[in-house]
Amino acid sequence: MNTYFLVAAGLCAATLFIHVVLGGRMVVPPLLQSQDIGAVPKTIHYGNWHVATIVFLAMTIGFVWAAIYPRGIELAVFGTLVSGAISLWAAILIVMQKQSFRRILHWLFFLLIAAAGTAGLFL
């Protein structure tokens, strides 16, 4: 059993929980209640919120599968690459939008997932 993949899965599950519970309270209601965003962009953003939820769940399952079944290594590779790409894009976006790395923390969660996945691939 690959312990690093299990750590990555746990981090994915924690990120999923934070996304659904905290983000669901802090991000979704203001988005849906906004009068400044048109119906089509609002629907697209709300849909993307749920796409992110699905991706987090799929990554969690993929890392668990790869941890238990070494033949599933491709799922861990995929989860590691996706989490690394999300972390990188989040950091770029934070800089471009002149936001705070301390206020917008999902870059850090995905960096930790990518680090655990990388460790599982190489150790």
Backbone as XML, in Angstrom:
<?xml version="1.0"?>
<chain id="A" units="angstrom">
  <residue number="1" name="MET">
    <atom name="N" x="0.851" y="-1.181" z="0.000"/>
    <atom name="CA" x="0.000" y="0.000" z="0.000"/>
    <atom name="C" x="0.895" y="1.243" z="0.000"/>
  </residue>
  <residue number="2" name="ASN">
    <atom name="N" x="0.527" y="2.204" z="-0.828"/>
    <atom name="CA" x="1.310" y="3.428" z="-0.956"/>
    <atom name="C" x="0.754" y="4.483" z="0.000"/>
  </residue>
  <residue number="3" name="THR">
    <atom name="N" x="1.481" y="4.710" z="1.077"/>
    <atom name="CA" x="1.044" y="5.642" z="2.112"/>
    <atom name="C" x="0.958" y="7.071" z="1.593"/>
  </residue>
  <residue number="4" name="TYR">
    <atom name="N" x="1.870" y="7.463" z="0.719"/>
    <atom name="CA" x="1.845" y="8.833" z="0.189"/>
    <atom name="C" x="0.581" y="9.087" z="-0.625"/>
  </residue>
  <residue number="5" name="PHE">
    <atom name="N" x="0.128" y="8.081" z="-1.379"/>
    <atom name="CA" x="-1.113" y="8.242" z="-2.125"/>
    <atom name="C" x="-2.299" y="8.352" z="-1.171"/>
  </residue>
  <residue number="6" name="LEU">
    <atom name="N" x="-2.230" y="7.634" z="-0.053"/>
    <atom name="CA" x="-3.299" y="7.762" z="0.939"/>
    <atom name="C" x="-3.303" y="9.153" z="1.565"/>
  </residue>
  <residue number="7" name="VAL">
    <atom name="N" x="-2.107" y="9.705" z="1.793"/>
    <atom name="CA" x="-2.012" y="11.090" z="2.298"/>
    <atom name="C" x="-2.610" y="12.041" z="1.270"/>
  </residue>
  <residue number="8" name="ALA">
    <atom name="N" x="-2.265" y="11.856" z="0.001"/>
    <atom name="CA" x="-2.818" y="12.696" z="-1.063"/>
    <atom name="C" x="-4.343" y="12.569" z="-1.097"/>
  </residue>
  <residue number="9" name="ALA">
    <atom name="N" x="-4.847" y="11.356" z="-0.946"/>
    <atom name="CA" x="-6.300" y="11.135" z="-0.925"/>
    <atom name="C" x="-6.938" y="11.852" z="0.260"/>
  </residue>
  <residue number="10" name="GLY">
    <atom name="N" x="-6.293" y="11.774" z="1.425"/>
    <atom name="CA" x="-6.809" y="12.471" z="2.607"/>
    <atom name="C" x="-6.835" y="13.975" z="2.412"/>
  </residue>
  <residue number="11" name="LEU">
    <atom name="N" x="-5.781" y="14.507" z="1.789"/>
    <atom name="CA" x="-5.739" y="15.941" z="1.509"/>
    <atom name="C" x="-6.811" y="16.330" z="0.490"/>
  </residue>
  <residue number="12" name="CYS">
    <atom name="N" x="-7.021" y="15.465" z="-0.500"/>
    <atom name="CA" x="-8.099" y="15.711" z="-1.483"/>
    <atom name="C" x="-9.454" y="15.709" z="-0.790"/>
  </residue>
  <residue number="13" name="ALA">
    <atom name="N" x="-9.666" y="14.737" z="0.088"/>
    <atom name="CA" x="-10.939" y="14.648" z="0.802"/>
    <atom name="C" x="-11.143" y="15.870" z="1.699"/>
  </residue>
  <residue number="14" name="ALA">
    <atom name="N" x="-10.084" y="16.320" z="2.356"/>
    <atom name="CA" x="-10.187" y="17.525" z="3.193"/>
    <atom name="C" x="-10.496" y="18.748" z="2.335"/>
  </residue>
  <residue number="15" name="THR">
    <atom name="N" x="-9.855" y="18.840" z="1.185"/>
    <atom name="CA" x="-10.107" y="19.956" z="0.272"/>
    <atom name="C" x="-11.547" y="19.903" z="-0.232"/>
  </residue>
  <residue number="16" name="LEU">
    <atom name="N" x="-12.017" y="18.709" z="-0.546"/>
    <atom name="CA" x="-13.409" y="18.537" z="-0.970"/>
    <atom name="C" x="-14.363" y="18.995" z="0.128"/>
  </residue>
  <residue number="17" name="PHE">
    <atom name="N" x="-14.094" y="18.597" z="1.351"/>
    <atom name="CA" x="-14.939" y="18.987" z="2.477"/>
    <atom name="C" x="-14.961" y="20.505" z="2.647"/>
  </residue>
  <residue number="18" name="ILE">
    <atom name="N" x="-13.788" y="21.126" z="2.612"/>
    <atom name="CA" x="-13.711" y="22.583" z="2.760"/>
    <atom name="C" x="-14.438" y="23.269" z="1.612"/>
  </residue>
  <residue number="19" name="HIS">
    <atom name="N" x="-14.236" y="22.760" z="0.394"/>
    <atom name="CA" x="-14.896" y="23.318" z="-0.790"/>
    <atom name="C" x="-16.420" y="23.276" z="-0.632"/>
  </residue>
  <residue number="20" name="VAL">
    <atom name="N" x="-16.936" y="22.121" z="-0.241"/>
    <atom name="CA" x="-18.385" y="21.946" z="-0.152"/>
    <atom name="C" x="-18.969" y="22.712" z="1.038"/>
  </residue>
  <residue number="21" name="VAL">
    <atom name="N" x="-18.369" y="22.547" z="2.216"/>
    <atom name="CA" x="-18.961" y="23.105" z="3.429"/>
    <atom name="C" x="-18.667" y="24.598" z="3.570"/>
  </residue>
  <residue number="22" name="LEU">
    <atom name="N" x="-17.402" y="24.957" z="3.653"/>
    <atom name="CA" x="-17.074" y="26.373" z="3.860"/>
    <atom name="C" x="-17.305" y="27.195" z="2.600"/>
  </residue>
  <residue number="23" name="GLY">
    <atom name="N" x="-16.782" y="26.709" z="1.484"/>
    <atom name="CA" x="-16.967" y="27.433" z="0.235"/>
    <atom name="C" x="-18.429" y="27.509" z="-0.156"/>
  </residue>
  <residue number="24" name="GLY">
    <atom name="N" x="-19.158" y="26.439" z="0.139"/>
    <atom name="CA" x="-20.581" y="26.435" z="-0.159"/>
    <atom name="C" x="-21.348" y="27.500" z="0.596"/>
  </residue>
  <residue number="25" name="ARG">
    <atom name="N" x="-20.832" y="27.900" z="1.731"/>
    <atom name="CA" x="-21.469" y="28.968" z="2.519"/>
    <atom name="C" x="-20.943" y="30.355" z="2.150"/>
  </residue>
  <residue number="26" name="MET">
    <atom name="N" x="-19.655" y="30.418" z="1.814"/>
    <atom name="CA" x="-19.018" y="31.722" z="1.607"/>
    <atom name="C" x="-18.993" y="32.175" z="0.149"/>
  </residue>
  <residue number="27" name="VAL">
    <atom name="N" x="-19.022" y="31.239" z="-0.788"/>
    <atom name="CA" x="-18.849" y="31.584" z="-2.192"/>
    <atom name="C" x="-20.142" y="31.452" z="-2.991"/>
  </residue>
  <residue number="28" name="VAL">
    <atom name="N" x="-20.835" y="30.348" z="-2.835"/>
    <atom name="CA" x="-22.005" y="30.077" z="-3.672"/>
    <atom name="C" x="-23.152" y="31.073" z="-3.425"/>
  </residue>
  <residue number="29" name="PRO">
    <atom name="N" x="-23.573" y="31.314" z="-2.175"/>
    <atom name="CA" x="-24.700" y="32.247" z="-1.992"/>
    <atom name="C" x="-24.448" y="33.641" z="-2.584"/>
  </residue>
  <residue number="30" name="PRO">
    <atom name="N" x="-23.292" y="34.270" z="-2.339"/>
    <atom name="CA" x="-23.088" y="35.583" z="-2.962"/>
    <atom name="C" x="-23.104" y="35.524" z="-4.493"/>
  </residue>
  <residue number="31" name="LEU">
    <atom name="N" x="-22.578" y="34.441" z="-5.039"/>
    <atom name="CA" x="-22.606" y="34.288" z="-6.491"/>
    <atom name="C" x="-24.044" y="34.231" z="-6.990"/>
  </residue>
  <residue number="32" name="LEU">
    <atom name="N" x="-24.841" y="33.360" z="-6.397"/>
    <atom name="CA" x="-26.215" y="33.173" z="-6.860"/>
    <atom name="C" x="-27.095" y="34.384" z="-6.582"/>
  </residue>
  <residue number="33" name="GLN">
    <atom name="N" x="-26.795" y="35.148" z="-5.545"/>
    <atom name="CA" x="-27.593" y="36.318" z="-5.189"/>
    <atom name="C" x="-27.147" y="37.585" z="-5.913"/>
  </residue>
  <residue number="34" name="SER">
    <atom name="N" x="-26.026" y="37.515" z="-6.591"/>
    <atom name="CA" x="-25.488" y="38.692" z="-7.262"/>
    <atom name="C" x="-26.436" y="39.203" z="-8.342"/>
  </residue>
  <residue number="35" name="GLN">
    <atom name="N" x="-26.641" y="40.487" z="-8.349"/>
    <atom name="CA" x="-27.450" y="41.136" z="-9.380"/>
    <atom name="C" x="-26.566" y="41.715" z="-10.481"/>
  </residue>
  <residue number="36" name="ASP">
    <atom name="N" x="-25.244" y="41.684" z="-10.271"/>
    <atom name="CA" x="-24.292" y="42.253" z="-11.221"/>
    <atom name="C" x="-23.831" y="41.258" z="-12.275"/>
  </residue>
  <residue number="37" name="ILE">
    <atom name="N" x="-24.193" y="40.010" z="-12.108"/>
    <atom name="CA" x="-23.767" y="38.961" z="-13.034"/>
    <atom name="C" x="-25.000" y="38.464" z="-13.782"/>
  </residue>
  <residue number="38" name="GLY">
    <atom name="N" x="-24.901" y="38.361" z="-15.093"/>
    <atom name="CA" x="-26.017" y="37.883" z="-15.903"/>
    <atom name="C" x="-26.348" y="36.433" z="-15.618"/>
  </residue>
  <residue number="39" name="ALA">
    <atom name="N" x="-27.528" y="36.013" z="-16.036"/>
    <atom name="CA" x="-28.005" y="34.650" z="-15.764"/>
    <atom name="C" x="-27.101" y="33.590" z="-16.392"/>
  </residue>
  <residue number="40" name="VAL">
    <atom name="N" x="-26.647" y="33.817" z="-17.620"/>
    <atom name="CA" x="-25.806" y="32.813" z="-18.280"/>
    <atom name="C" x="-24.450" y="32.693" z="-17.590"/>
  </residue>
  <residue number="41" name="PRO">
    <atom name="N" x="-23.705" y="33.795" z="-17.365"/>
    <atom name="CA" x="-22.430" y="33.643" z="-16.649"/>
    <atom name="C" x="-22.599" y="33.074" z="-15.238"/>
  </residue>
  <residue number="42" name="LYS">
    <atom name="N" x="-23.686" y="33.457" z="-14.579"/>
    <atom name="CA" x="-23.940" y="32.940" z="-13.230"/>
    <atom name="C" x="-24.138" y="31.427" z="-13.272"/>
  </residue>
  <residue number="43" name="THR">
    <atom name="N" x="-24.911" y="30.951" z="-14.233"/>
    <atom name="CA" x="-25.149" y="29.516" z="-14.374"/>
    <atom name="C" x="-23.853" y="28.779" z="-14.694"/>
  </residue>
  <residue number="44" name="ILE">
    <atom name="N" x="-23.033" y="29.363" z="-15.563"/>
    <atom name="CA" x="-21.752" y="28.745" z="-15.911"/>
    <atom name="C" x="-20.846" y="28.670" z="-14.685"/>
  </residue>
  <residue number="45" name="HIS">
    <atom name="N" x="-20.743" y="29.739" z="-13.922"/>
    <atom name="CA" x="-19.900" y="29.731" z="-12.718"/>
    <atom name="C" x="-20.416" y="28.726" z="-11.688"/>
  </residue>
  <residue number="46" name="TYR">
    <atom name="N" x="-21.727" y="28.683" z="-11.523"/>
    <atom name="CA" x="-22.309" y="27.731" z="-10.574"/>
    <atom name="C" x="-22.067" y="26.292" z="-11.047"/>
  </residue>
  <residue number="47" name="GLY">
    <atom name="N" x="-22.191" y="26.071" z="-12.328"/>
    <atom name="CA" x="-21.887" y="24.754" z="-12.886"/>
    <atom name="C" x="-20.432" y="24.386" z="-12.687"/>
  </residue>
  <residue number="48" name="ASN">
    <atom name="N" x="-19.531" y="25.344" z="-12.891"/>
    <atom name="CA" x="-18.102" y="25.089" z="-12.677"/>
    <atom name="C" x="-17.801" y="24.785" z="-11.221"/>
  </residue>
  <residue number="49" name="TRP">
    <atom name="N" x="-18.559" y="25.368" z="-10.315"/>
    <atom name="CA" x="-18.404" y="25.057" z="-8.893"/>
    <atom name="C" x="-18.615" y="23.555" z="-8.683"/>
  </residue>
  <residue number="50" name="HIS">
    <atom name="N" x="-19.646" y="23.022" z="-9.319"/>
    <atom name="CA" x="-19.946" y="21.605" z="-9.167"/>
    <atom name="C" x="-18.967" y="20.731" z="-9.949"/>
  </residue>
  <residue number="51" name="VAL">
    <atom name="N" x="-18.446" y="21.230" z="-11.048"/>
    <atom name="CA" x="-17.395" y="20.496" z="-11.770"/>
    <atom name="C" x="-16.179" y="20.338" z="-10.858"/>
  </residue>
  <residue number="52" name="ALA">
    <atom name="N" x="-15.814" y="21.406" z="-10.153"/>
    <atom name="CA" x="-14.688" y="21.326" z="-9.219"/>
    <atom name="C" x="-14.970" y="20.278" z="-8.140"/>
  </residue>
  <residue number="53" name="THR">
    <atom name="N" x="-16.187" y="20.241" z="-7.638"/>
    <atom name="CA" x="-16.561" y="19.240" z="-6.640"/>
    <atom name="C" x="-16.351" y="17.832" z="-7.188"/>
  </residue>
  <residue number="54" name="ILE">
    <atom name="N" x="-16.782" y="17.599" z="-8.412"/>
    <atom name="CA" x="-16.631" y="16.288" z="-9.047"/>
    <atom name="C" x="-15.154" y="15.943" z="-9.225"/>
  </residue>
  <residue number="55" name="VAL">
    <atom name="N" x="-14.353" y="16.924" z="-9.640"/>
    <atom name="CA" x="-12.917" y="16.688" z="-9.833"/>
    <atom name="C" x="-12.251" y="16.330" z="-8.502"/>
  </residue>
  <residue number="56" name="PHE">
    <atom name="N" x="-12.583" y="17.048" z="-7.442"/>
    <atom name="CA" x="-11.991" y="16.745" z="-6.129"/>
    <atom name="C" x="-12.358" y="15.333" z="-5.683"/>
  </residue>
  <residue number="57" name="LEU">
    <atom name="N" x="-13.613" y="14.955" z="-5.883"/>
    <atom name="CA" x="-14.052" y="13.613" z="-5.510"/>
    <atom name="C" x="-13.337" y="12.554" z="-6.358"/>
  </residue>
  <residue number="58" name="ALA">
    <atom name="N" x="-13.236" y="12.792" z="-7.656"/>
    <atom name="CA" x="-12.556" y="11.839" z="-8.545"/>
    <atom name="C" x="-11.083" y="11.698" z="-8.178"/>
  </residue>
  <residue number="59" name="MET">
    <atom name="N" x="-10.425" y="12.796" z="-7.842"/>
    <atom name="CA" x="-9.018" y="12.725" z="-7.441"/>
    <atom name="C" x="-8.868" y="11.935" z="-6.145"/>
  </residue>
  <residue number="60" name="THR">
    <atom name="N" x="-9.780" y="12.148" z="-5.202"/>
    <atom name="CA" x="-9.740" y="11.398" z="-3.946"/>
    <atom name="C" x="-9.853" y="9.901" z="-4.225"/>
  </residue>
  <residue number="61" name="ILE">
    <atom name="N" x="-10.833" y="9.522" z="-5.014"/>
    <atom name="CA" x="-11.037" y="8.110" z="-5.347"/>
    <atom name="C" x="-9.828" y="7.555" z="-6.107"/>
  </residue>
  <residue number="62" name="GLY">
    <atom name="N" x="-9.288" y="8.341" z="-7.036"/>
    <atom name="CA" x="-8.137" y="7.897" z="-7.813"/>
    <atom name="C" x="-6.912" y="7.637" z="-6.954"/>
  </residue>
  <residue number="63" name="PHE">
    <atom name="N" x="-6.647" y="8.527" z="-6.016"/>
    <atom name="CA" x="-5.499" y="8.313" z="-5.132"/>
    <atom name="C" x="-5.706" y="7.100" z="-4.222"/>
  </residue>
  <residue number="64" name="VAL">
    <atom name="N" x="-6.921" y="6.917" z="-3.728"/>
    <atom name="CA" x="-7.197" y="5.736" z="-2.900"/>
    <atom name="C" x="-6.989" y="4.466" z="-3.726"/>
  </residue>
  <residue number="65" name="TRP">
    <atom name="N" x="-7.522" y="4.464" z="-4.934"/>
    <atom name="CA" x="-7.380" y="3.295" z="-5.804"/>
    <atom name="C" x="-5.902" y="2.991" z="-6.060"/>
  </residue>
  <residue number="66" name="ALA">
    <atom name="N" x="-5.135" y="4.026" z="-6.406"/>
    <atom name="CA" x="-3.706" y="3.832" z="-6.689"/>
    <atom name="C" x="-2.944" y="3.385" z="-5.444"/>
  </residue>
  <residue number="67" name="ALA">
    <atom name="N" x="-3.381" y="3.820" z="-4.277"/>
    <atom name="CA" x="-2.723" y="3.409" z="-3.036"/>
    <atom name="C" x="-2.930" y="1.925" z="-2.774"/>
  </residue>
  <residue number="68" name="ILE">
    <atom name="N" x="-4.117" y="1.443" z="-3.091"/>
    <atom name="CA" x="-4.448" y="0.041" z="-2.815"/>
    <atom name="C" x="-3.986" y="-0.882" z="-3.941"/>
  </residue>
  <residue number="69" name="TYR">
    <atom name="N" x="-4.171" y="-0.426" z="-5.174"/>
    <atom name="CA" x="-3.853" y="-1.247" z="-6.345"/>
    <atom name="C" x="-2.742" y="-0.590" z="-7.162"/>
  </residue>
  <residue number="70" name="PRO">
    <atom name="N" x="-1.506" y="-1.045" z="-7.031"/>
    <atom name="CA" x="-0.385" y="-0.430" z="-7.745"/>
    <atom name="C" x="-0.583" y="-0.336" z="-9.261"/>
  </residue>
  <residue number="71" name="ARG">
    <atom name="N" x="-1.412" y="-1.222" z="-9.821"/>
    <atom name="CA" x="-1.673" y="-1.141" z="-11.268"/>
    <atom name="C" x="-2.433" y="0.137" z="-11.636"/>
  </residue>
  <residue number="72" name="GLY">
    <atom name="N" x="-2.997" y="0.801" z="-10.675"/>
    <atom name="CA" x="-3.739" y="2.039" z="-10.909"/>
    <atom name="C" x="-2.878" y="3.285" z="-10.828"/>
  </residue>
  <residue number="73" name="ILE">
    <atom name="N" x="-1.600" y="3.137" z="-11.051"/>
    <atom name="CA" x="-0.651" y="4.242" z="-10.909"/>
    <atom name="C" x="-1.027" y="5.444" z="-11.785"/>
  </residue>
  <residue number="74" name="GLU">
    <atom name="N" x="-1.656" y="5.183" z="-12.940"/>
    <atom name="CA" x="-2.033" y="6.280" z="-13.831"/>
    <atom name="C" x="-2.989" y="7.251" z="-13.156"/>
  </residue>
  <residue number="75" name="LEU">
    <atom name="N" x="-3.831" y="6.739" z="-12.280"/>
    <atom name="CA" x="-4.754" y="7.615" z="-11.565"/>
    <atom name="C" x="-3.999" y="8.549" z="-10.632"/>
  </residue>
  <residue number="76" name="ALA">
    <atom name="N" x="-2.949" y="8.052" z="-10.015"/>
    <atom name="CA" x="-2.131" y="8.894" z="-9.146"/>
    <atom name="C" x="-1.348" y="9.918" z="-9.967"/>
  </residue>
  <residue number="77" name="VAL">
    <atom name="N" x="-0.855" y="9.498" z="-11.119"/>
    <atom name="CA" x="-0.157" y="10.435" z="-12.003"/>
    <atom name="C" x="-1.117" y="11.555" z="-12.397"/>
  </residue>
  <residue number="78" name="PHE">
    <atom name="N" x="-2.325" y="11.171" z="-12.811"/>
    <atom name="CA" x="-3.327" y="12.152" z="-13.200"/>
    <atom name="C" x="-3.639" y="13.107" z="-12.052"/>
  </residue>
  <residue number="79" name="GLY">
    <atom name="N" x="-3.915" y="12.565" z="-10.860"/>
    <atom name="CA" x="-4.230" y="13.403" z="-9.700"/>
    <atom name="C" x="-3.097" y="14.333" z="-9.332"/>
  </residue>
  <residue number="80" name="THR">
    <atom name="N" x="-1.869" y="13.840" z="-9.438"/>
    <atom name="CA" x="-0.696" y="14.668" z="-9.132"/>
    <atom name="C" x="-0.561" y="15.798" z="-10.140"/>
  </residue>
  <residue number="81" name="LEU">
    <atom name="N" x="-0.715" y="15.487" z="-11.410"/>
    <atom name="CA" x="-0.604" y="16.519" z="-12.450"/>
    <atom name="C" x="-1.726" y="17.554" z="-12.347"/>
  </residue>
  <residue number="82" name="VAL">
    <atom name="N" x="-2.929" y="17.092" z="-12.122"/>
    <atom name="CA" x="-4.061" y="18.016" z="-12.010"/>
    <atom name="C" x="-3.894" y="18.920" z="-10.798"/>
  </residue>
  <residue number="83" name="SER">
    <atom name="N" x="-3.534" y="18.357" z="-9.659"/>
    <atom name="CA" x="-3.378" y="19.187" z="-8.461"/>
    <atom name="C" x="-2.211" y="20.166" z="-8.618"/>
  </residue>
  <residue number="84" name="GLY">
    <atom name="N" x="-1.138" y="19.733" z="-9.263"/>
    <atom name="CA" x="-0.025" y="20.654" z="-9.520"/>
    <atom name="C" x="-0.439" y="21.783" z="-10.448"/>
  </residue>
  <residue number="85" name="ALA">
    <atom name="N" x="-1.198" y="21.458" z="-11.492"/>
    <atom name="CA" x="-1.658" y="22.478" z="-12.433"/>
    <atom name="C" x="-2.617" y="23.454" z="-11.762"/>
  </residue>
  <residue number="86" name="ILE">
    <atom name="N" x="-3.520" y="22.947" z="-10.927"/>
    <atom name="CA" x="-4.453" y="23.826" z="-10.213"/>
    <atom name="C" x="-3.691" y="24.749" z="-9.271"/>
  </residue>
  <residue number="87" name="SER">
    <atom name="N" x="-2.709" y="24.211" z="-8.559"/>
    <atom name="CA" x="-1.918" y="25.023" z="-7.646"/>
    <atom name="C" x="-1.181" y="26.132" z="-8.398"/>
  </residue>
  <residue number="88" name="LEU">
    <atom name="N" x="-0.564" y="25.772" z="-9.511"/>
    <atom name="CA" x="0.165" y="26.755" z="-10.313"/>
    <atom name="C" x="-0.773" y="27.825" z="-10.850"/>
  </residue>
  <residue number="89" name="TRP">
    <atom name="N" x="-1.895" y="27.419" z="-11.429"/>
    <atom name="CA" x="-2.834" y="28.394" z="-11.976"/>
    <atom name="C" x="-3.388" y="29.295" z="-10.869"/>
  </residue>
  <residue number="90" name="ALA">
    <atom name="N" x="-3.705" y="28.737" z="-9.712"/>
    <atom name="CA" x="-4.212" y="29.542" z="-8.598"/>
    <atom name="C" x="-3.183" y="30.592" z="-8.180"/>
  </residue>
  <residue number="91" name="ALA">
    <atom name="N" x="-1.919" y="30.202" z="-8.112"/>
    <atom name="CA" x="-0.865" y="31.157" z="-7.735"/>
    <atom name="C" x="-0.738" y="32.260" z="-8.781"/>
  </residue>
  <residue number="92" name="ILE">
    <atom name="N" x="-0.779" y="31.893" z="-10.048"/>
    <atom name="CA" x="-0.699" y="32.895" z="-11.116"/>
    <atom name="C" x="-1.887" y="33.846" z="-11.025"/>
  </residue>
  <residue number="93" name="LEU">
    <atom name="N" x="-3.078" y="33.309" z="-10.831"/>
    <atom name="CA" x="-4.273" y="34.124" z="-10.746"/>
    <atom name="C" x="-4.224" y="35.072" z="-9.545"/>
  </residue>
  <residue number="94" name="ILE">
    <atom name="N" x="-3.744" y="34.590" z="-8.418"/>
    <atom name="CA" x="-3.628" y="35.432" z="-7.226"/>
    <atom name="C" x="-2.704" y="36.605" z="-7.507"/>
  </residue>
  <residue number="95" name="VAL">
    <atom name="N" x="-1.580" y="36.354" z="-8.154"/>
    <atom name="CA" x="-0.638" y="37.428" z="-8.484"/>
    <atom name="C" x="-1.263" y="38.384" z="-9.500"/>
  </residue>
  <residue number="96" name="MET">
    <atom name="N" x="-1.860" y="37.829" z="-10.545"/>
    <atom name="CA" x="-2.450" y="38.670" z="-11.596"/>
    <atom name="C" x="-3.572" y="39.561" z="-11.061"/>
  </residue>
  <residue number="97" name="GLN">
    <atom name="N" x="-4.349" y="39.047" z="-10.134"/>
    <atom name="CA" x="-5.480" y="39.799" z="-9.589"/>
    <atom name="C" x="-5.109" y="40.590" z="-8.328"/>
  </residue>
  <residue number="98" name="LYS">
    <atom name="N" x="-3.822" y="40.569" z="-7.995"/>
    <atom name="CA" x="-3.318" y="41.303" z="-6.822"/>
    <atom name="C" x="-4.088" y="40.933" z="-5.546"/>
  </residue>
  <residue number="99" name="GLN">
    <atom name="N" x="-4.268" y="39.629" z="-5.372"/>
    <atom name="CA" x="-4.937" y="39.114" z="-4.186"/>
    <atom name="C" x="-3.890" y="38.604" z="-3.189"/>
  </residue>
  <residue number="100" name="SER">
    <atom name="N" x="-4.342" y="38.124" z="-2.059"/>
    <atom name="CA" x="-3.454" y="37.666" z="-0.998"/>
    <atom name="C" x="-3.377" y="36.142" z="-0.962"/>
  </residue>
  <residue number="101" name="PHE">
    <atom name="N" x="-2.145" y="35.627" z="-0.930"/>
    <atom name="CA" x="-1.956" y="34.184" z="-0.788"/>
    <atom name="C" x="-2.489" y="33.700" z="0.563"/>
  </residue>
  <residue number="102" name="ARG">
    <atom name="N" x="-2.587" y="34.585" z="1.529"/>
    <atom name="CA" x="-3.098" y="34.211" z="2.848"/>
    <atom name="C" x="-4.616" y="34.133" z="2.878"/>
  </residue>
  <residue number="103" name="ARG">
    <atom name="N" x="-5.270" y="34.884" z="2.010"/>
    <atom name="CA" x="-6.741" y="34.886" z="1.981"/>
    <atom name="C" x="-7.307" y="33.824" z="1.049"/>
  </residue>
  <residue number="104" name="ILE">
    <atom name="N" x="-6.589" y="33.543" z="-0.005"/>
    <atom name="CA" x="-7.023" y="32.547" z="-0.979"/>
    <atom name="C" x="-6.051" y="31.380" z="-0.874"/>
  </residue>
  <residue number="105" name="LEU">
    <atom name="N" x="-6.470" y="30.333" z="-0.181"/>
    <atom name="CA" x="-5.535" y="29.274" z="0.215"/>
    <atom name="C" x="-5.578" y="28.002" z="-0.630"/>
  </residue>
  <residue number="106" name="HIS">
    <atom name="N" x="-6.451" y="27.918" z="-1.608"/>
    <atom name="CA" x="-6.542" y="26.631" z="-2.309"/>
    <atom name="C" x="-5.264" y="26.279" z="-3.064"/>
  </residue>
  <residue number="107" name="TRP">
    <atom name="N" x="-4.454" y="27.264" z="-3.427"/>
    <atom name="CA" x="-3.157" y="26.968" z="-4.062"/>
    <atom name="C" x="-2.327" y="26.073" z="-3.155"/>
  </residue>
  <residue number="108" name="LEU">
    <atom name="N" x="-2.382" y="26.340" z="-1.844"/>
    <atom name="CA" x="-1.585" y="25.582" z="-0.882"/>
    <atom name="C" x="-2.091" y="24.144" z="-0.748"/>
  </residue>
  <residue number="109" name="PHE">
    <atom name="N" x="-3.410" y="23.973" z="-0.678"/>
    <atom name="CA" x="-3.971" y="22.619" z="-0.581"/>
    <atom name="C" x="-3.526" y="21.775" z="-1.770"/>
  </residue>
  <residue number="110" name="PHE">
    <atom name="N" x="-3.612" y="22.357" z="-2.962"/>
    <atom name="CA" x="-3.259" y="21.587" z="-4.155"/>
    <atom name="C" x="-1.761" y="21.371" z="-4.285"/>
  </residue>
  <residue number="111" name="LEU">
    <atom name="N" x="-0.978" y="22.291" z="-3.773"/>
    <atom name="CA" x="0.470" y="22.078" z="-3.744"/>
    <atom name="C" x="0.811" y="20.900" z="-2.835"/>
  </residue>
  <residue number="112" name="LEU">
    <atom name="N" x="0.161" y="20.817" z="-1.689"/>
    <atom name="CA" x="0.394" y="19.701" z="-0.764"/>
    <atom name="C" x="-0.052" y="18.367" z="-1.369"/>
  </residue>
  <residue number="113" name="ILE">
    <atom name="N" x="-1.177" y="18.379" z="-2.080"/>
    <atom name="CA" x="-1.641" y="17.157" z="-2.752"/>
    <atom name="C" x="-0.630" y="16.732" z="-3.810"/>
  </residue>
  <residue number="114" name="ALA">
    <atom name="N" x="-0.167" y="17.696" z="-4.599"/>
    <atom name="CA" x="0.823" y="17.391" z="-5.639"/>
    <atom name="C" x="2.119" y="16.872" z="-5.020"/>
  </residue>
  <residue number="115" name="ALA">
    <atom name="N" x="2.525" y="17.443" z="-3.894"/>
    <atom name="CA" x="3.750" y="16.992" z="-3.226"/>
    <atom name="C" x="3.599" y="15.556" z="-2.726"/>
  </residue>
  <residue number="116" name="ALA">
    <atom name="N" x="2.454" y="15.255" z="-2.101"/>
    <atom name="CA" x="2.228" y="13.887" z="-1.619"/>
    <atom name="C" x="2.155" y="12.912" z="-2.794"/>
  </residue>
  <residue number="117" name="GLY">
    <atom name="N" x="1.485" y="13.306" z="-3.867"/>
    <atom name="CA" x="1.411" y="12.454" z="-5.049"/>
    <atom name="C" x="2.781" y="12.217" z="-5.662"/>
  </residue>
  <residue number="118" name="THR">
    <atom name="N" x="3.567" y="13.276" z="-5.731"/>
    <atom name="CA" x="4.925" y="13.140" z="-6.274"/>
    <atom name="C" x="5.754" y="12.206" z="-5.412"/>
  </residue>
  <residue number="119" name="ALA">
    <atom name="N" x="5.645" y="12.357" z="-4.104"/>
    <atom name="CA" x="6.378" y="11.455" z="-3.204"/>
    <atom name="C" x="5.942" y="10.013" z="-3.423"/>
  </residue>
  <residue number="120" name="GLY">
    <atom name="N" x="4.658" y="9.798" z="-3.589"/>
    <atom name="CA" x="4.163" y="8.444" z="-3.835"/>
    <atom name="C" x="4.647" y="7.862" z="-5.151"/>
  </residue>
  <residue number="121" name="LEU">
    <atom name="N" x="4.869" y="8.710" z="-6.126"/>
    <atom name="CA" x="5.353" y="8.239" z="-7.427"/>
    <atom name="C" x="6.827" y="7.889" z="-7.420"/>
  </residue>
  <residue number="122" name="PHE">
    <atom name="N" x="7.593" y="8.601" z="-6.592"/>
    <atom name="CA" x="9.041" y="8.444" z="-6.648"/>
    <atom name="C" x="9.673" y="7.794" z="-5.423"/>
  </residue>
  <residue number="123" name="LEU">
    <atom name="N" x="8.939" y="7.641" z="-4.343"/>
    <atom name="CA" x="9.522" y="7.036" z="-3.128"/>
    <atom name="C" x="8.965" y="5.656" z="-2.869"/>
  </residue>
</chain>
